[in-house]
């Protein structure tokens, strides 16, 4: 069992940066690939990024590539999603999730994730 709590969501300026955190409880955090998804108002949930067990593989949505960096610290049971060059279309609720899937394309699909956080709101606006 893994419990996930996201933090770091805020109102940010276009062109700015922010870092979301996802803290996990449970002894099996290091056994899981960790992913981030987002859901904008009125839209479907979409994949943002994933990082494999041990952090050797990272995978990013094409729309986010070059603007996001996902890292994990297994000693702290935490993953970090850094987002740069923020755009208004990045406004969404961001969810952290955990899966035992070990490779793409399995990372991309929300139904492969067993555990989810409650989400954190990111709003990009002037």
C-alpha positions in Angstrom: 0.0 0.0 0.0 1.3 3.5 -0.9 -0.3 6.7 0.2 0.6 9.8 -1.9 0.4 13.5 -1.0 1.1 16.2 -3.5 2.2 19.8 -2.6 3.6 22.8 -4.3 0.6 23.8 -6.4 0.2 27.6 -6.6 -0.6 30.6 -8.8 2.3 31.2 -11.0 3.2 33.7 -13.7 3.6 32.7 -17.4 7.2 32.1 -18.1 7.9 31.2 -14.5 8.8 28.0 -12.8 7.6 25.9 -9.9 8.3 22.5 -8.4 5.6 20.0 -7.3 6.4 17.4 -4.7 4.8 14.1 -4.0 5.5 12.5 -0.6 4.8 8.8 -0.3 4.2 6.7 2.7 4.6 2.9 2.7 7.6 0.7 2.6 7.3 -0.2 -1.1 7.8 3.3 -2.6 11.1 2.3 -4.2 9.4 -0.6 -5.9 7.2 1.7 -7.9 7.4 3.8 -11.0 6.1 7.2 -10.1 4.1 9.3 -12.5 2.4 12.7 -12.8 -0.8 13.4 -14.6 -2.8 16.5 -15.0 -6.4 17.4 -15.6 -7.6 20.8 -16.8 -11.2 21.9 -16.2 -13.5 20.1 -18.7 -10.7 18.0 -20.1 -9.5 14.4 -19.7 -6.7 13.5 -17.4 -3.4 13.4 -19.4 0.1 12.0 -18.8 2.8 14.5 -17.9 5.9 12.5 -16.8 7.1 9.2 -15.2 10.2 8.0 -13.5 11.1 4.4 -13.1 12.3 2.5 -10.1 15.7 3.7 -9.2 15.3 6.7 -11.5 17.2 5.3 -14.5 14.3 6.0 -16.9 12.3 9.2 -17.3 9.6 9.7 -19.8 7.8 12.9 -20.6 4.8 13.9 -22.6 5.8 15.5 -25.9 3.9 18.7 -25.0 6.0 19.1 -21.8 9.4 17.8 -23.0 12.1 20.3 -22.4 10.1 22.2 -19.8 9.7 19.6 -17.1 12.2 17.5 -15.1 11.1 14.6 -12.9 13.4 13.3 -10.1 13.0 11.0 -7.2 14.6 10.7 -3.8 14.0 7.2 -2.5 15.6 8.1 0.9 12.9 10.7 1.4 10.1 8.7 -0.4 9.5 11.8 -2.6 9.3 12.7 -6.2 9.8 16.2 -7.6 8.3 17.6 -10.8 10.0 20.8 -11.8 8.2 22.8 -14.5 9.8 25.8 -16.3 8.6 28.2 -18.9 5.0 27.9 -17.6 2.2 28.6 -20.0 -1.5 29.3 -19.3 -2.3 25.9 -20.7 -0.4 24.3 -17.9 -3.2 25.3 -15.6 -4.7 22.1 -14.2 -4.9 19.8 -11.2 -1.7 17.8 -11.0 -1.9 14.2 -9.7 0.9 12.0 -8.5 0.5 8.3 -9.0 2.4 5.0 -8.5 2.5 1.9 -10.7 4.5 -1.3 -10.8 4.8 -0.9 -14.6 8.4 -0.8 -15.6 8.5 0.7 -19.1 6.7 2.8 -21.6 4.1 2.8 -23.1 2.6 1.4 -19.9 3.7 4.6 -18.1 1.4 6.7 -20.2 -1.9 5.2 -19.2 -3.7 6.1 -16.0 -5.3 2.7 -15.7 -1.9 1.2 -15.1 -1.5 3.2 -11.9 -2.6 1.6 -8.6 -2.2 4.5 -6.2 -3.2 8.2 -6.6 -2.8 11.4 -4.6 -5.6 13.9 -4.1 -4.1 16.4 -6.5 -2.6 19.9 -6.3 -3.9 22.9 -8.2 -1.5 24.8 -10.5 -2.8 28.0 -12.1 -0.7 29.9 -14.6 -2.0 33.5 -15.0 -1.1 37.1 -14.9 
